[in-house]
Amino acid sequence: MESIVELGCGIGRHLFALRDIVEHEYPGLRFFGCEVSETGLASGERIAALEPNRGNISFHYFNYLEPDFDFLREFR
């Protein structure tokens, strides 16, 4: 499975824009937004929930000082 990860995604603006461009050509592609700000994560999740049938985007807390990529184990 392939994925795109954005570190420091904020509310996911770039992930949503990229999904809009490539989701029809790569329907199985997963998008991950990583952010340290709880506000950014919550906002991105709320935006993604507005279109639940679109390309898969999920948001994860990410601490740059202690990076943890466990959520990517099954992806390339």
All heavy atoms as a GROMACS GRO file, in nm:
protein
  618
    1MET      N    1   0.083  -0.117   0.000
    1MET     CA    2   0.000   0.000   0.000
    1MET      C    3   0.088   0.124   0.000
    1MET      O    4   0.189   0.128   0.068
    1MET     CB    5  -0.087  -0.002   0.125
    1MET     CG    6  -0.232   0.018   0.096
    1MET     SD    7  -0.324   0.039   0.248
    1MET     CE    8  -0.392  -0.123   0.265
    2GLU      N    9   0.049   0.223  -0.074
    2GLU     CA   10   0.127   0.346  -0.081
    2GLU      C   11   0.059   0.458  -0.004
    2GLU      O   12  -0.064   0.459   0.011
    2GLU     CB   13   0.146   0.387  -0.226
    2GLU     CG   14   0.232   0.289  -0.303
    2GLU     CD   15   0.254   0.332  -0.446
    2GLU    OE1   16   0.173   0.410  -0.499
    2GLU    OE2   17   0.353   0.288  -0.504
    3SER      N   18   0.140   0.552   0.042
    3SER     CA   19   0.086   0.662   0.121
    3SER      C   20   0.168   0.788   0.100
    3SER      O   21   0.282   0.783   0.054
    3SER     CB   22   0.087   0.625   0.270
    3SER     OG   23   0.218   0.601   0.313
    4ILE      N   24   0.107   0.898   0.136
    4ILE     CA   25   0.173   1.028   0.138
    4ILE      C   26   0.162   1.081   0.280
    4ILE      O   27   0.055   1.078   0.340
    4ILE     CB   28   0.107   1.126   0.039
    4ILE    CG1   29   0.133   1.078  -0.104
    4ILE    CG2   30   0.158   1.267   0.061
    4ILE    CD1   31   0.066   1.162  -0.209
    5VAL      N   32   0.275   1.127   0.333
    5VAL     CA   33   0.279   1.179   0.470
    5VAL      C   34   0.326   1.323   0.465
    5VAL      O   35   0.427   1.353   0.401
    5VAL     CB   36   0.376   1.097   0.558
    5VAL    CG1   37   0.383   1.154   0.698
    5VAL    CG2   38   0.335   0.951   0.560
    6GLU      N   39   0.254   1.410   0.533
    6GLU     CA   40   0.299   1.548   0.546
    6GLU      C   41   0.328   1.576   0.693
    6GLU      O   42   0.238   1.568   0.777
    6GLU     CB   43   0.195   1.647   0.495
    6GLU     CG   44   0.245   1.789   0.507
    6GLU     CD   45   0.147   1.894   0.460
    6GLU    OE1   46   0.029   1.863   0.436
    6GLU    OE2   47   0.190   2.010   0.449
    7LEU      N   48   0.453   1.606   0.723
    7LEU     CA   49   0.492   1.643   0.858
    7LEU      C   50   0.469   1.792   0.876
    7LEU      O   51   0.510   1.872   0.792
    7LEU     CB   52   0.638   1.608   0.884
    7LEU     CG   53   0.676   1.462   0.866
    7LEU    CD1   54   0.825   1.443   0.889
    7LEU    CD2   55   0.596   1.373   0.958
    8GLY      N   56   0.403   1.829   0.983
    8GLY     CA   57   0.371   1.969   1.004
    8GLY      C   58   0.258   2.012   0.913
    8GLY      O   59   0.265   2.116   0.848
    9CYS      N   60   0.152   1.935   0.909
    9CYS     CA   61   0.044   1.956   0.811
    9CYS      C   62  -0.053   2.067   0.850
    9CYS      O   63  -0.134   2.108   0.767
    9CYS     CB   64  -0.033   1.827   0.790
    9CYS     SG   65  -0.131   1.778   0.934
   10GLY      N   66  -0.047   2.114   0.974
   10GLY     CA   67  -0.145   2.214   1.016
   10GLY      C   68  -0.285   2.156   1.008
   10GLY      O   69  -0.312   2.049   1.062
   11ILE      N   70  -0.374   2.221   0.936
   11ILE     CA   71  -0.511   2.171   0.920
   11ILE      C   72  -0.525   2.078   0.800
   11ILE      O   73  -0.634   2.033   0.769
   11ILE     CB   74  -0.612   2.286   0.910
   11ILE    CG1   75  -0.588   2.370   0.785
   11ILE    CG2   76  -0.608   2.373   1.034
   11ILE    CD1   77  -0.698   2.469   0.754
   12GLY      N   78  -0.415   2.052   0.730
   12GLY     CA   79  -0.418   1.958   0.617
   12GLY      C   80  -0.444   2.021   0.482
   12GLY      O   81  -0.477   1.951   0.386
   13ARG      N   82  -0.426   2.150   0.472
   13ARG     CA   83  -0.456   2.221   0.347
   13ARG      C   84  -0.387   2.158   0.226
   13ARG      O   85  -0.449   2.135   0.122
   13ARG     CB   86  -0.417   2.368   0.359
   13ARG     CG   87  -0.454   2.450   0.238
   13ARG     CD   88  -0.413   2.593   0.260
   13ARG     NE   89  -0.270   2.605   0.248
   13ARG     CZ   90  -0.211   2.692   0.167
   13ARG    NH1   91  -0.282   2.774   0.096
   13ARG    NH2   92  -0.080   2.697   0.160
   14HIS      N   93  -0.259   2.128   0.238
   14HIS     CA   94  -0.185   2.070   0.126
   14HIS      C   95  -0.229   1.926   0.097
   14HIS      O   96  -0.235   1.884  -0.018
   14HIS     CB   97  -0.034   2.077   0.150
   14HIS     CG   98   0.016   2.216   0.163
   14HIS    ND1   99   0.022   2.303   0.057
   14HIS    CD2  100   0.060   2.285   0.272
   14HIS    CE1  101   0.068   2.419   0.098
   14HIS    NE2  102   0.092   2.411   0.227
   15LEU      N  103  -0.260   1.851   0.203
   15LEU     CA  104  -0.307   1.714   0.182
   15LEU      C  105  -0.440   1.711   0.108
   15LEU      O  106  -0.460   1.630   0.017
   15LEU     CB  107  -0.324   1.642   0.316
   15LEU     CG  108  -0.198   1.595   0.385
   15LEU    CD1  109  -0.232   1.534   0.521
   15LEU    CD2  110  -0.124   1.496   0.300
   16PHE      N  111  -0.530   1.798   0.146
   16PHE     CA  112  -0.660   1.804   0.078
   16PHE      C  113  -0.642   1.844  -0.069
   16PHE      O  114  -0.706   1.788  -0.158
   16PHE     CB  115  -0.755   1.899   0.149
   16PHE     CG  116  -0.801   1.850   0.283
   16PHE    CD1  117  -0.768   1.919   0.398
   16PHE    CD2  118  -0.876   1.734   0.295
   16PHE    CE1  119  -0.810   1.874   0.522
   16PHE    CE2  120  -0.918   1.688   0.418
   16PHE     CZ  121  -0.885   1.759   0.533
   17ALA      N  122  -0.555   1.941  -0.094
   17ALA     CA  123  -0.531   1.985  -0.232
   17ALA      C  124  -0.467   1.874  -0.315
   17ALA      O  125  -0.508   1.850  -0.430
   17ALA     CB  126  -0.442   2.109  -0.233
   18LEU      N  127  -0.372   1.804  -0.258
   18LEU     CA  128  -0.307   1.694  -0.329
   18LEU      C  129  -0.406   1.581  -0.356
   18LEU      O  130  -0.409   1.523  -0.464
   18LEU     CB  131  -0.187   1.644  -0.249
   18LEU     CG  132  -0.100   1.541  -0.316
   18LEU    CD1  133  -0.046   1.593  -0.449
   18LEU    CD2  134   0.014   1.502  -0.225
   19ARG      N  135  -0.487   1.550  -0.257
   19ARG     CA  136  -0.590   1.448  -0.276
   19ARG      C  137  -0.681   1.484  -0.392
   19ARG      O  138  -0.716   1.400  -0.475
   19ARG     CB  139  -0.672   1.431  -0.148
   19ARG     CG  140  -0.783   1.328  -0.166
   19ARG     CD  141  -0.886   1.334  -0.059
   19ARG     NE  142  -0.958   1.460  -0.062
   19ARG     CZ  143  -1.048   1.495   0.028
   19ARG    NH1  144  -1.074   1.416   0.130
   19ARG    NH2  145  -1.112   1.610   0.018
   20ASP      N  146  -0.721   1.610  -0.401
   20ASP     CA  147  -0.809   1.654  -0.509
   20ASP      C  148  -0.746   1.628  -0.646
   20ASP      O  149  -0.817   1.599  -0.742
   20ASP     CB  150  -0.840   1.803  -0.495
   20ASP     CG  151  -0.930   1.832  -0.375
   20ASP    OD1  152  -0.987   1.736  -0.318
   20ASP    OD2  153  -0.939   1.950  -0.337
   21ILE      N  154  -0.616   1.638  -0.654
   21ILE     CA  155  -0.546   1.622  -0.782
   21ILE      C  156  -0.527   1.475  -0.820
   21ILE      O  157  -0.544   1.437  -0.935
   21ILE     CB  158  -0.408   1.692  -0.777
   21ILE    CG1  159  -0.428   1.843  -0.764
   21ILE    CG2  160  -0.326   1.659  -0.901
   21ILE    CD1  161  -0.300   1.918  -0.731
   22VAL      N  162  -0.495   1.389  -0.723
   22VAL     CA  163  -0.453   1.252  -0.756
   22VAL      C  164  -0.550   1.141  -0.717
   22VAL      O  165  -0.528   1.026  -0.756
   22VAL     CB  166  -0.315   1.220  -0.696
   22VAL    CG1  167  -0.210   1.317  -0.744
   22VAL    CG2  168  -0.320   1.214  -0.545
   23GLU      N  169  -0.658   1.168  -0.646
   23GLU     CA  170  -0.740   1.060  -0.593
   23GLU      C  171  -0.805   0.973  -0.702
   23GLU      O  172  -0.828   0.854  -0.679
   23GLU     CB  173  -0.846   1.112  -0.497
   23GLU     CG  174  -0.959   1.189  -0.562
   23GLU     CD  175  -1.060   1.237  -0.461
   23GLU    OE1  176  -1.079   1.174  -0.356
   23GLU    OE2  177  -1.122   1.342  -0.488
   24HIS      N  178  -0.833   1.029  -0.818
   24HIS     CA  179  -0.896   0.949  -0.924
   24HIS      C  180  -0.795   0.859  -0.995
   24HIS      O  181  -0.830   0.750  -1.039
   24HIS     CB  182  -0.967   1.040  -1.024
   24HIS     CG  183  -1.076   1.120  -0.960
   24HIS    ND1  184  -1.192   1.061  -0.911
   24HIS    CD2  185  -1.088   1.252  -0.931
   24HIS    CE1  186  -1.270   1.154  -0.857
   24HIS    NE2  187  -1.208   1.270  -0.869
   25GLU      N  188  -0.672   0.903  -1.003
   25GLU     CA  189  -0.568   0.824  -1.067
   25GLU      C  190  -0.511   0.718  -0.972
   25GLU      O  191  -0.468   0.611  -1.016
   25GLU     CB  192  -0.456   0.915  -1.116
   25GLU     CG  193  -0.356   0.844  -1.204
   25GLU     CD  194  -0.259   0.940  -1.270
   25GLU    OE1  195  -0.291   1.060  -1.281
   25GLU    OE2  196  -0.152   0.894  -1.309
   26TYR      N  197  -0.511   0.746  -0.843
   26TYR     CA  198  -0.457   0.655  -0.741
   26TYR      C  199  -0.561   0.636  -0.630
   26TYR      O  200  -0.546   0.689  -0.520
   26TYR     CB  201  -0.328   0.711  -0.683
   26TYR     CG  202  -0.221   0.736  -0.785
   26TYR    CD1  203  -0.200   0.862  -0.838
   26TYR    CD2  204  -0.141   0.631  -0.830
   26TYR    CE1  205  -0.102   0.885  -0.933
   26TYR    CE2  206  -0.042   0.652  -0.924
   26TYR     CZ  207  -0.024   0.780  -0.976
   26TYR     OH  208   0.074   0.801  -1.070
   27PRO      N  209  -0.666   0.561  -0.655
   27PRO     CA  210  -0.775   0.550  -0.557
   27PRO      C  211  -0.736   0.484  -0.425
   27PRO      O  212  -0.800   0.508  -0.324
   27PRO     CB  213  -0.882   0.470  -0.630
   27PRO     CG  214  -0.810   0.398  -0.738
   27PRO     CD  215  -0.692   0.484  -0.776
   28GLY      N  216  -0.632   0.402  -0.422
   28GLY     CA  217  -0.592   0.336  -0.299
   28GLY      C  218  -0.492   0.413  -0.216
   28GLY      O  219  -0.453   0.368  -0.107
   29LEU      N  220  -0.450   0.527  -0.263
   29LEU     CA  221  -0.350   0.608  -0.193
   29LEU      C  222  -0.406   0.660  -0.062
   29LEU      O  223  -0.519   0.708  -0.056
   29LEU     CB  224  -0.308   0.724  -0.283
   29LEU     CG  225  -0.186   0.804  -0.244
   29LEU    CD1  226  -0.062   0.715  -0.240
   29LEU    CD2  227  -0.166   0.917  -0.344
   30ARG      N  228  -0.327   0.649   0.045
   30ARG     CA  229  -0.367   0.699   0.176
   30ARG      C  230  -0.288   0.826   0.207
   30ARG      O  231  -0.172   0.837   0.171
   30ARG     CB  232  -0.337   0.595   0.284
   30ARG     CG  233  -0.412   0.465   0.270
   30ARG     CD  234  -0.548   0.466   0.337
   30ARG     NE  235  -0.547   0.518   0.472
   30ARG     CZ  236  -0.540   0.446   0.582
   30ARG    NH1  237  -0.532   0.316   0.575
   30ARG    NH2  238  -0.542   0.504   0.700
   31PHE      N  239  -0.351   0.917   0.276
   31PHE     CA  240  -0.289   1.044   0.311
   31PHE      C  241  -0.284   1.056   0.463
   31PHE      O  242  -0.384   1.035   0.531
   31PHE     CB  243  -0.370   1.160   0.254
   31PHE     CG  244  -0.381   1.157   0.105
   31PHE    CD1  245  -0.481   1.084   0.042
   31PHE    CD2  246  -0.291   1.225   0.026
   31PHE    CE1  247  -0.492   1.081  -0.096
   31PHE    CE2  248  -0.300   1.223  -0.112
   31PHE     CZ  249  -0.401   1.150  -0.173
   32PHE      N  250  -0.166   1.093   0.514
   32PHE     CA  251  -0.147   1.108   0.658
   32PHE      C  252  -0.096   1.248   0.687
   32PHE      O  253   0.005   1.290   0.631
   32PHE     CB  254  -0.046   1.007   0.711
   32PHE     CG  255  -0.091   0.865   0.701
   32PHE    CD1  256  -0.056   0.789   0.592
   32PHE    CD2  257  -0.169   0.809   0.800
   32PHE    CE1  258  -0.097   0.657   0.582
   32PHE    CE2  259  -0.212   0.678   0.790
   32PHE     CZ  260  -0.176   0.602   0.680
   33GLY      N  261  -0.164   1.317   0.774
   33GLY     CA  262  -0.120   1.446   0.820
   33GLY      C  263  -0.066   1.433   0.961
   33GLY      O  264  -0.133   1.379   1.048
   34CYS      N  265   0.055   1.482   0.984
   34CYS     CA  266   0.118   1.475   1.115
   34CYS      C  267   0.139   1.617   1.167
   34CYS      O  268   0.195   1.701   1.097
   34CYS     CB  269   0.251   1.402   1.105
   34CYS     SG  270   0.237   1.234   1.048
   35GLU      N  271   0.094   1.638   1.289
   35GLU     CA  272   0.096   1.774   1.342
   35GLU      C  273   0.116   1.770   1.493
   35GLU      O  274   0.067   1.679   1.561
   35GLU     CB  275  -0.036   1.843   1.307
   35GLU     CG  276  -0.055   1.981   1.362
   35GLU     CD  277   0.050   2.080   1.315
   35GLU    OE1  278   0.088   2.079   1.198
   35GLU    OE2  279   0.096   2.157   1.399
   36VAL      N  280   0.187   1.868   1.546
   36VAL     CA  281   0.209   1.878   1.690
   36VAL      C  282   0.096   1.956   1.757
   36VAL      O  283   0.066   1.934   1.873
   36VAL     CB  284   0.347   1.943   1.720
   36VAL    CG1  285   0.348   2.090   1.680
   36VAL    CG2  286   0.386   1.923   1.864
   37SER      N  287   0.028   2.042   1.683
   37SER     CA  288  -0.079   2.125   1.739
   37SER      C  289  -0.211   2.048   1.746
   37SER      O  290  -0.262   1.999   1.645
   37SER     CB  291  -0.097   2.249   1.650
   37SER     OG  292  -0.221   2.309   1.672
   38GLU      N  293  -0.267   2.040   1.866
   38GLU     CA  294  -0.396   1.974   1.883
   38GLU      C  295  -0.506   2.047   1.805
   38GLU      O  296  -0.596   1.984   1.752
   38GLU     CB  297  -0.433   1.966   2.032
   38GLU     CG  298  -0.341   1.876   2.112
   38GLU     CD  299  -0.350   1.729   2.071
   38GLU    OE1  300  -0.457   1.685   2.027
   38GLU    OE2  301  -0.249   1.659   2.084
   39THR      N  302  -0.496   2.178   1.798
   39THR     CA  303  -0.594   2.257   1.723
   39THR      C  304  -0.588   2.224   1.575
   39THR      O  305  -0.691   2.209   1.510
   39THR     CB  306  -0.570   2.408   1.745
   39THR    OG1  307  -0.575   2.435   1.885
   39THR    CG2  308  -0.674   2.491   1.673
   40GLY      N  309  -0.467   2.214   1.521
   40GLY     CA  310  -0.451   2.177   1.380
   40GLY      C  311  -0.507   2.040   1.351
   40GLY      O  312  -0.577   2.018   1.252
   41LEU      N  313  -0.478   1.944   1.438
   41LEU     CA  314  -0.529   1.808   1.421
   41LEU      C  315  -0.681   1.805   1.424
   41LEU      O  316  -0.744   1.743   1.339
   41LEU     CB  317  -0.474   1.716   1.531
   41LEU     CG  318  -0.326   1.683   1.525
   41LEU    CD1  319  -0.283   1.611   1.651
   41LEU    CD2  320  -0.296   1.599   1.402
   42ALA      N  321  -0.739   1.870   1.522
   42ALA     CA  322  -0.885   1.870   1.535
   42ALA      C  323  -0.951   1.937   1.415
   42ALA      O  324  -1.052   1.889   1.364
   42ALA     CB  325  -0.926   1.941   1.665
   43SER      N  326  -0.892   2.045   1.367
   43SER     CA  327  -0.948   2.114   1.250
   43SER      C  328  -0.939   2.027   1.126
   43SER      O  329  -1.036   2.018   1.048
   43SER     CB  330  -0.874   2.247   1.228
   43SER     OG  331  -0.892   2.332   1.338
   44GLY      N  332  -0.825   1.963   1.104
   44GLY     CA  333  -0.810   1.874   0.989
   44GLY      C  334  -0.909   1.760   0.992
   44GLY      O  335  -0.969   1.724   0.890
   45GLU      N  336  -0.930   1.701   1.110
   45GLU     CA  337  -1.025   1.592   1.124
   45GLU      C  338  -1.167   1.638   1.094
   45GLU      O  339  -1.245   1.566   1.031
   45GLU     CB  340  -1.015   1.531   1.264
   45GLU     CG  341  -0.886   1.454   1.284
   45GLU     CD  342  -0.861   1.415   1.428
   45GLU    OE1  343  -0.935   1.461   1.518
   45GLU    OE2  344  -0.768   1.337   1.451
   46ARG      N  345  -1.202   1.758   1.140
   46ARG     CA  346  -1.336   1.811   1.112
   46ARG      C  347  -1.357   1.836   0.964
   46ARG      O  348  -1.464   1.808   0.910
   46ARG     CB  349  -1.359   1.940   1.191
   46ARG     CG  350  -1.403   1.911   1.333
   46ARG     CD  351  -1.441   2.037   1.406
   46ARG     NE  352  -1.340   2.046   1.512
   46ARG     CZ  353  -1.278   2.155   1.550
   46ARG    NH1  354  -1.304   2.269   1.497
   46ARG    NH2  355  -1.189   2.151   1.645
   47ILE      N  356  -1.255   1.887   0.897
   47ILE     CA  357  -1.265   1.911   0.753
   47ILE      C  358  -1.279   1.779   0.678
   47ILE      O  359  -1.363   1.764   0.589
   47ILE     CB  360  -1.144   1.991   0.702
   47ILE    CG1  361  -1.145   2.131   0.762
   47ILE    CG2  362  -1.143   1.997   0.549
   47ILE    CD1  363  -1.016   2.208   0.741
   48ALA      N  364  -1.199   1.679   0.714
   48ALA     CA  365  -1.205   1.548   0.649
   48ALA      C  366  -1.342   1.484   0.669
   48ALA      O  367  -1.394   1.416   0.579
   48ALA     CB  368  -1.096   1.456   0.702
   49ALA      N  369  -1.404   1.505   0.784
   49ALA     CA  370  -1.534   1.446   0.814
   49ALA      C  371  -1.645   1.504   0.726
   49ALA      O  372  -1.750   1.442   0.710
   49ALA     CB  373  -1.569   1.466   0.961
   50LEU      N  374  -1.622   1.620   0.666
   50LEU     CA  375  -1.724   1.680   0.579
   50LEU      C  376  -1.742   1.602   0.449
   50LEU      O  377  -1.847   1.612   0.386
   50LEU     CB  378  -1.686   1.825   0.546
   50LEU     CG  379  -1.685   1.921   0.665
   50LEU    CD1  380  -1.630   2.057   0.621
   50LEU    CD2  381  -1.824   1.935   0.723
   51GLU      N  382  -1.640   1.526   0.409
   51GLU     CA  383  -1.645   1.446   0.286
   51GLU      C  384  -1.595   1.304   0.314
   51GLU      O  385  -1.489   1.264   0.269
   51GLU     CB  386  -1.558   1.510   0.178
   51GLU     CG  387  -1.603   1.649   0.140
   51GLU     CD  388  -1.513   1.711   0.036
   51GLU    OE1  389  -1.391   1.714   0.056
   51GLU    OE2  390  -1.568   1.754  -0.067
   52PRO      N  391  -1.673   1.225   0.388
   52PRO     CA  392  -1.626   1.093   0.431
   52PRO      C  393  -1.605   0.993   0.317
   52PRO      O  394  -1.534   0.895   0.334
   52PRO     CB  395  -1.736   1.046   0.526
   52PRO     CG  396  -1.858   1.120   0.483
   52PRO     CD  397  -1.808   1.253   0.433
   53ASN      N  398  -1.664   1.014   0.203
   53ASN     CA  399  -1.651   0.920   0.092
   53ASN      C  400  -1.536   0.954  -0.003
   53ASN      O  401  -1.522   0.891  -0.107
   53ASN     CB  402  -1.782   0.912   0.014
   53ASN     CG  403  -1.894   0.859   0.101
   53ASN    OD1  404  -1.872   0.772   0.184
   53ASN    ND2  405  -2.011   0.914   0.084
   54ARG      N  406  -1.457   1.052   0.030
   54ARG     CA  407  -1.344   1.092  -0.053
   54ARG      C  408  -1.219   1.017  -0.009
   54ARG      O  409  -1.222   0.940   0.084
   54ARG     CB  410  -1.320   1.242  -0.042
   54ARG     CG  411  -1.437   1.327  -0.083
   54ARG     CD  412  -1.438   1.385  -0.222
   54ARG     NE  413  -1.316   1.419  -0.285
   54ARG     CZ  414  -1.266   1.543  -0.295
   54ARG    NH1  415  -1.326   1.644  -0.241
   54ARG    NH2  416  -1.155   1.562  -0.361
   55GLY      N  417  -1.107   1.044  -0.078
   55GLY     CA  418  -0.980   0.978  -0.047
   55GLY      C  419  -0.948   0.979   0.101
   55GLY      O  420  -0.978   1.074   0.172
   56ASN      N  421  -0.887   0.875   0.148
   56ASN     CA  422  -0.864   0.852   0.289
   56ASN      C  423  -0.753   0.942   0.345
   56ASN      O  424  -0.637   0.928   0.310
   56ASN     CB  425  -0.828   0.705   0.310
   56ASN     CG  426  -0.833   0.665   0.453
   56ASN    OD1  427  -0.835   0.749   0.543
   56ASN    ND2  428  -0.832   0.537   0.478
   57ILE      N  429  -0.792   1.033   0.433
   57ILE     CA  430  -0.696   1.121   0.502
   57ILE      C  431  -0.714   1.100   0.651
   57ILE      O  432  -0.825   1.104   0.703
   57ILE     CB  433  -0.720   1.270   0.468
   57ILE    CG1  434  -0.691   1.297   0.322
   57ILE    CG2  435  -0.633   1.359   0.556
   57ILE    CD1  436  -0.712   1.442   0.280
   58SER      N  437  -0.603   1.076   0.721
   58SER     CA  438  -0.609   1.067   0.867
   58SER      C  439  -0.501   1.156   0.927
   58SER      O  440  -0.401   1.188   0.862
   58SER     CB  441  -0.593   0.922   0.914
   58SER     OG  442  -0.469   0.870   0.877
   59PHE      N  443  -0.525   1.198   1.049
   59PHE     CA  444  -0.435   1.291   1.116
   59PHE      C  445  -0.379   1.227   1.241
   59PHE      O  446  -0.448   1.154   1.312
   59PHE     CB  447  -0.509   1.420   1.150
   59PHE     CG  448  -0.548   1.498   1.028
   59PHE    CD1  449  -0.666   1.474   0.961
   59PHE    CD2  450  -0.463   1.594   0.976
   59PHE    CE1  451  -0.700   1.543   0.847
   59PHE    CE2  452  -0.495   1.664   0.863
   59PHE     CZ  453  -0.614   1.639   0.797
   60HIS      N  454  -0.250   1.255   1.268
   60HIS     CA  455  -0.180   1.194   1.381
   60HIS      C  456  -0.094   1.297   1.451
   60HIS      O  457  -0.031   1.380   1.387
   60HIS     CB  458  -0.090   1.079   1.332
   60HIS     CG  459  -0.166   0.975   1.259
   60HIS    ND1  460  -0.222   0.868   1.322
   60HIS    CD2  461  -0.198   0.964   1.128
   60HIS    CE1  462  -0.285   0.793   1.232
   60HIS    NE2  463  -0.272   0.850   1.115
   61TYR      N  464  -0.091   1.286   1.584
   61TYR     CA  465  -0.001   1.371   1.661
   61TYR      C  466   0.142   1.331   1.627
   61TYR      O  467   0.174   1.212   1.616
   61TYR     CB  468  -0.026   1.353   1.811
   61TYR     CG  469   0.073   1.428   1.895
   61TYR    CD1  470   0.060   1.565   1.912
   61TYR    CD2  471   0.181   1.364   1.952
   61TYR    CE1  472   0.152   1.636   1.988
   61TYR    CE2  473   0.274   1.434   2.026
   61TYR     CZ  474   0.259   1.570   2.044
   61TYR     OH  475   0.352   1.639   2.117
   62PHE      N  476   0.228   1.430   1.609
   62PHE     CA  477   0.368   1.402   1.576
   62PHE      C  478   0.458   1.497   1.652
   62PHE      O  479   0.449   1.619   1.638
   62PHE     CB  480   0.390   1.418   1.425
   62PHE     CG  481   0.526   1.370   1.381
   62PHE    CD1  482   0.549   1.235   1.363
   62PHE    CD2  483   0.629   1.459   1.360
   62PHE    CE1  484   0.674   1.189   1.324
   62PHE    CE2  485   0.754   1.414   1.319
   62PHE     CZ  486   0.776   1.279   1.301
   63ASN      N  487   0.546   1.440   1.733
   63ASN     CA  488   0.644   1.517   1.810
   63ASN      C  489   0.778   1.506   1.738
   63ASN      O  490   0.835   1.398   1.730
   63ASN     CB  491   0.654   1.461   1.952
   63ASN     CG  492   0.752   1.536   2.038
   63ASN    OD1  493   0.835   1.613   1.988
   63ASN    ND2  494   0.744   1.514   2.167
   64TYR      N  495   0.828   1.614   1.687
   64TYR     CA  496   0.953   1.614   1.611
   64TYR      C  497   1.074   1.576   1.696
   64TYR      O  498   1.173   1.528   1.644
   64TYR     CB  499   0.977   1.752   1.548
   64TYR     CG  500   0.873   1.789   1.448
   64TYR    CD1  501   0.762   1.864   1.485
   64TYR    CD2  502   0.884   1.747   1.316
   64TYR    CE1  503   0.665   1.895   1.393
   64TYR    CE2  504   0.787   1.778   1.223
   64TYR     CZ  505   0.678   1.853   1.262
   64TYR     OH  506   0.581   1.883   1.171
   65LEU      N  507   1.065   1.597   1.826
   65LEU     CA  508   1.176   1.563   1.914
   65LEU      C  509   1.180   1.414   1.948
   65LEU      O  510   1.284   1.362   1.986
   65LEU     CB  511   1.168   1.646   2.043
   65LEU     CG  512   1.174   1.798   2.022
   65LEU    CD1  513   1.156   1.870   2.155
   65LEU    CD2  514   1.304   1.838   1.954
   66GLU      N  515   1.066   1.348   1.936
   66GLU     CA  516   1.056   1.204   1.959
   66GLU      C  517   0.970   1.143   1.848
   66GLU      O  518   0.857   1.101   1.872
   66GLU     CB  519   0.996   1.176   2.095
   66GLU     CG  520   1.079   1.226   2.211
   66GLU     CD  521   1.011   1.205   2.345
   66GLU    OE1  522   0.917   1.125   2.354
   66GLU    OE2  523   1.053   1.271   2.441
   67PRO      N  524   1.021   1.140   1.725
   67PRO     CA  525   0.939   1.094   1.612
   67PRO      C  526   0.893   0.949   1.626
   67PRO      O  527   0.971   0.863   1.668
   67PRO     CB  528   1.030   1.111   1.491
   67PRO     CG  529   1.166   1.134   1.544
   67PRO     CD  530   1.156   1.175   1.686
   68ASP      N  531   0.767   0.927   1.596
   68ASP     CA  532   0.708   0.793   1.604
   68ASP      C  533   0.628   0.770   1.476
   68ASP      O  534   0.527   0.837   1.452
   68ASP     CB  535   0.618   0.784   1.726
   68ASP     CG  536   0.550   0.650   1.741
   68ASP    OD1  537   0.579   0.558   1.662
   68ASP    OD2  538   0.469   0.637   1.833
   69PHE      N  539   0.673   0.677   1.394
   69PHE     CA  540   0.608   0.647   1.267
   69PHE      C  541   0.534   0.513   1.270
   69PHE      O  542   0.514   0.451   1.167
   69PHE     CB  543   0.712   0.646   1.154
   69PHE     CG  544   0.770   0.781   1.126
   69PHE    CD1  545   0.894   0.817   1.179
   69PHE    CD2  546   0.703   0.873   1.048
   69PHE    CE1  547   0.948   0.942   1.152
   69PHE    CE2  548   0.756   0.998   1.021
   69PHE     CZ  549   0.879   1.032   1.074
   70ASP      N  550   0.492   0.469   1.387
   70ASP     CA  551   0.423   0.340   1.398
   70ASP      C  552   0.298   0.333   1.312
   70ASP      O  553   0.262   0.225   1.264
   70ASP     CB  554   0.386   0.311   1.543
   70ASP     CG  555   0.506   0.267   1.625
   70ASP    OD1  556   0.608   0.229   1.566
   70ASP    OD2  557   0.496   0.269   1.749
   71PHE      N  558   0.232   0.443   1.289
   71PHE     CA  559   0.109   0.441   1.210
   71PHE      C  560   0.136   0.408   1.062
   71PHE      O  561   0.043   0.382   0.986
   71PHE     CB  562   0.035   0.575   1.220
   71PHE     CG  563   0.113   0.692   1.167
   71PHE    CD1  564   0.098   0.734   1.037
   71PHE    CD2  565   0.200   0.762   1.250
   71PHE    CE1  566   0.170   0.842   0.988
   71PHE    CE2  567   0.271   0.871   1.203
   71PHE     CZ  568   0.256   0.910   1.072
   72LEU      N  569   0.263   0.402   1.022
   72LEU     CA  570   0.300   0.373   0.884
   72LEU      C  571   0.353   0.231   0.862
   72LEU      O  572   0.400   0.201   0.753
   72LEU     CB  573   0.407   0.472   0.836
   72LEU     CG  574   0.365   0.616   0.822
   72LEU    CD1  575   0.484   0.703   0.789
   72LEU    CD2  576   0.258   0.629   0.713
   73ARG      N  577   0.344   0.147   0.957
   73ARG     CA  578   0.405   0.012   0.946
   73ARG      C  579   0.364  -0.063   0.821
   73ARG      O  580   0.446  -0.130   0.760
   73ARG     CB  581   0.366  -0.071   1.068
   73ARG     CG  582   0.443  -0.036   1.187
   73ARG     CD  583   0.414  -0.132   1.297
   73ARG     NE  584   0.444  -0.065   1.422
   73ARG     CZ  585   0.421  -0.117   1.537
   73ARG    NH1  586   0.366  -0.235   1.548
   73ARG    NH2  587   0.451  -0.050   1.647
   74GLU      N  588   0.239  -0.056   0.781
   74GLU     CA  589   0.193  -0.135   0.667
   74GLU      C  590   0.206  -0.063   0.533
   74GLU      O  591   0.165  -0.116   0.430
   74GLU     CB  592   0.047  -0.176   0.689
   74GLU     CG  593  -0.048  -0.058   0.696
   74GLU     CD  594  -0.188  -0.098   0.734
   74GLU    OE1  595  -0.213  -0.113   0.855
   74GLU    OE2  596  -0.270  -0.116   0.643
   75PHE      N  597   0.265   0.054   0.533
   75PHE     CA  598   0.275   0.134   0.410
   75PHE      C  599   0.416   0.147   0.359
   75PHE      O  600   0.512   0.131   0.433
   75PHE     CB  601   0.216   0.274   0.434
   75PHE     CG  602   0.073   0.270   0.472
   75PHE    CD1  603   0.035   0.271   0.604
   75PHE    CD2  604  -0.025   0.262   0.375
   75PHE    CE1  605  -0.098   0.265   0.641
   75PHE    CE2  606  -0.158   0.257   0.410
   75PHE     CZ  607  -0.194   0.258   0.542
   76ARG      N  608   0.425   0.180   0.229
   76ARG     CA  609   0.556   0.207   0.170
   76ARG      C  610   0.584   0.354   0.180
   76ARG      O  611   0.497   0.435   0.180
   76ARG     CB  612   0.557   0.171   0.020
   76ARG     CG  613   0.540   0.025  -0.002
   76ARG     CD  614   0.574  -0.014  -0.140
   76ARG     NE  615   0.470   0.029  -0.231
   76ARG     CZ  616   0.477   0.013  -0.362
   76ARG    NH1  617   0.580  -0.042  -0.414
   76ARG    NH2  618   0.381   0.052  -0.440
   0.00000   0.00000   0.00000
